[in-house]
């Protein structure tokens, strides 16, 4: 019999519970087979519901859940890119990425909403016991033990601190883990047999207060973490201005119709002072 006091048992139990809460909120009952190997078209309805779920997280804690709000905008860009892709990229990998990000991060947000005093301890267990996406020599998606790019525990300590700068920094830590620990192993796999980069729709602006990848990183490779992270964290760029635009403007953007976000139509800017040179 397993020991209920064993940290790994506690981790597995609590992660499973809060993941199921997140799945329920993301309407998983309507999409029981979130199977990336079935491709994008079959999974698109679940991805769209995840897109709505991230917005609901951001609305639940608009000053704390900054990563979730940006995730909502980014999912719109990814769906727009996949909608426009004629089949040039292995779309199942992109679906794996979205699913793996959800399973990695959504449950901790639900833990905070349910029991905020527990989330730092659970994030500490996530540091210890989480596994990360990988592809074996046959190209099979799997998970392997590893160490996160930055500590989930430290990230959540910052998020619950009450200090706005620390909250932003903690959310950026979550974003760093998303990009380096969850996304990059899968982009490495893409690069191994398909090295031309992602089609333009995947690299456009995900909100109005930063520039596209090609404008910000003209010599960069979107499949490489260093180039992508520089794009995300560029001064007065994607992440910094997402934080700076404030809760009211983030709320306006999060409420835009899905198709509008997919097309990069962000409406009348509420913070024109943050628009990059040449912006709308």
N, C-alpha and C positions, 0 to 999 in steps of 0.2 A: 504494500500500500504506500502511495506517495505521501510525503510529509507535507501537510498544509502550511507548515512554517518554513519550508524550504524556499529560499528567495526565487529560484527558478519556477517553482510551482506557483507562487504568488504572481510572478510576472506573467506566466502563460495564462493563468486564470483571468487576471485583470485586463490583460491585453485582449484576450478573446471576448470578454464581456463588453468592453468599450468599443471594440471593432464592430461587434454586432449592433450596438447602439448607433454607431455611425452609418453602418450599412442600411439600417432601417430608415434613418433620416434621408439617406440617399436613394430611397425607393427601391431597394434591392429585391423586394418581393416581386416586383414586376420584371426583374431581370435576373432570374436565378442562376444563369450560366454566364457569369462574367469571365469568359474564356478568351484570352488574347489570341490564341491560335485559330479562332474562328474569323479573325480579321476585324477590320474597323467597322464595316457597315453593320454587322450583327451587333456589335458592342456600342454603337453610337448612342442609342438611347440611354444606356447606363452612364456613359461618359458625360452626356448632357445633364443627367441628374446629379452626378458628382459635381459638375460645374455649379449647379444651383446650390448644392450642399455647402460648398466652400463659401458662397455668398452668405448663406444662413449663419455660418460660424462667425463671419466678419460682422454681421449685424448683431449677433448675440453679445459680442464684446468688441465694439468698434475701435476702442483705444488699445486693446491688447492683442487681438488676433490679426495682426498686420500681414503675416505670411498667408493666411487663408484668403484674405481679400485679393492679394496679388495672384494667388493661385487661381482664383476665379477668373481673373482677366487672362491669365496665361492659358488656361484650358480653352477659352474662347479662341485664342490664336492657334492652338494646336488643332482644334476641330476645324477651324477655317482652313488650315493647311491641308488636313487630311481630306476635307471635302473637295478641295481643288486638285488633289494629287491624282493623276491618271493611272497610278500603279507603279510609279518609278521607285518607291521606297518600300521596304518590308514593313507593312503597316502593323503587323502583329507586334513588332518590337515597340512601336510607339504606344500601342495599347498596353503592353506589359509595363512600360514606364509609368503611365498614368495610374495603373492599378497598384503598382509597387509604392508609388508616392502616397497614395491614399492609405494603404495598409501600414505604412511606416509612420505617418504623422497624424491622421485623423483621430485615432483612438486617444492620443494624449490630450487633444483639445476636448474630447468628450469627458475625459477624466477630470480635467480642470472644471468644466461646467458642473459636474456632479459632486466633486469633492476636491476643491482647490488646494486643500492642505495636503493632499496625497500626491499631487502631480510631480513634484520634485523627486520624491522617493521612487515613483514609477519610472521617471525618466532616467534615474540612476540605474535601475534594473535594465532599462532599454540599452544603456551604454554597455552593460555587461553581457547581455544575452541576445541582442538583436543579430539577425543574419542579413546578408546583403546580396543583391542580384548578381548573377554571374552566368556565363555561357560555357558549356563544356566543349570539347573538341568536335562533337557532333552538332553543335549549335543548339543544344537543348538548354532552355532557360531553367536555372536552378538557383539555390541560395546557399551561401557559404558563410562561416563565421568571419568576423572581422572587427575592425575598430572604426567608429564614425570619424568623419573629417573633423568634427568638433563635438564637444560633449553635449548631449541632450540635457543632462542634469544642469550644467552651467547655463544652458540656454533658458531653461524654465525658471531657474533661480532669478535670472534677469527679468523675465517676463512678469513674474509675480512680485517684483520688487516695488512697484508703484512709481518708479522713476522713469519718465518718458524716454530719456536717452537709453537707459538700460533695457527698457521694453523693446525699443527698436533694434538694439544690438542683439537681444535674445532671439527675436524673430529672424534677423539676418543669419544668425547661427543655424536656425532650422532650414533656411533657404540654402545655406552652404552645404549642409548635409544632404539636402535634396539633390543639389547639383553634382556634388563630388562623390557621394556614397551610393546614391540610388540611380541617378541618370548616367553618370560617366561610364560605369562598367558596360552599360547597354550601348552607349555611343561608341565605345571601344569596339564592341562587336560589330556595329554597323560599319565602322571604318575598316574592319578586317576584310570585307568583301565588297564594299561600296563606298568609295572615298570622295565622292563629288560634293558632299555636304547636303544640307537640307534645302528643299525648294524655298523660294523667297517668302511665301506666306508664313512659314514657320519663324522667320527672322525679322518680321515687321515689328513695329511698336505694339506693345500690349496695353499701353495707356498713352494719353496724349503728351505726357511730360517727359518723354525721352526720345531718343533717335533710334532708328532701325540699326540692326547689327552691321549691315554693310556701310552705313554712314559712320558709325562709332568705331568699328573695327575693320577698316577696309582691307587689311592684310591678314585678318584673322580667320580661323576655322571654327565654325559653330559647333562642330563635333568635339572640339578640344576644350577641356574644362577651364584652362587658363584664359583663353580668349572669351569664352562665354561669361566667366565670372567678371572679367574686366568690363564687359558690356553691361552686366547687371549692376555692378557697383561703381560705375563711372561717376565721378563727382557731378552732382546736379543731373543725374541720369535716372535709370529705371527704379532702383530701390530708394535712393535718397529722396527723389521727388514724390514717390508713392507715399512715403512717410510725411514729407513736408506739405503735401497738398491738403492734409487735414481730414478729419472725420466726415465733414459735410460733403466735400468733393469726392472722397472715396465712396460715400454712400450714393451720390448721384451716378457715378460710373458703374457701381455694382448693380444699380437698378435698370441700366440700359437693357433693351431687348437683346436676347441672345444673338440673333442674326446680325444685329448692328455691331456687336462686339466682334463677332467673327470677321466682319468686313473692315474692322478698324475704324468704324464711324463712331466717334466718341462724343458727338454733339457739341454744344457750345461750351467751351472751357470755363469752368468756374474759377480757375486760377491762371489767368492769362500771363501773370508774372512769372510762372514756372515753365512756360512753353519754351522749347529749345529754339535756336535760330532757324528760321524757315518753317516753324510749326504753323498750324492752322490758326 
